[in-house]
Amino acid sequence: MSSRTGGEVRHGVDLKSGISIDADEVRLNCNLARSYVTFLVAEDDR
């Protein structure tokens, strides 16, 4: 995403600062991405 500070923003947090995320947050993001892709593919097929 882009921002006035040059992009690389995740939920309002600057990723350049080296913030680590735990396995549960990674799993959540992967599941959300998979859900969005599945929805978009289904919509395209429809």
Stockholm file with secondary structure:
# STOCKHOLM 1.0

chainA/1-46         MSSRTGGEVRHGVDLKSGISIDADEVRLNCNLARSYVTFLVAEDDR
#=GR chainA/1-46 SS CCCTTCSCEETTEEGGGCCCCCHHHHHHHHHHHHHHHHHHHHHHHC
#=GC SS_cons        CCCTTCSCEETTEEGGGCCCCCHHHHHHHHHHHHHHHHHHHHHHHC
//
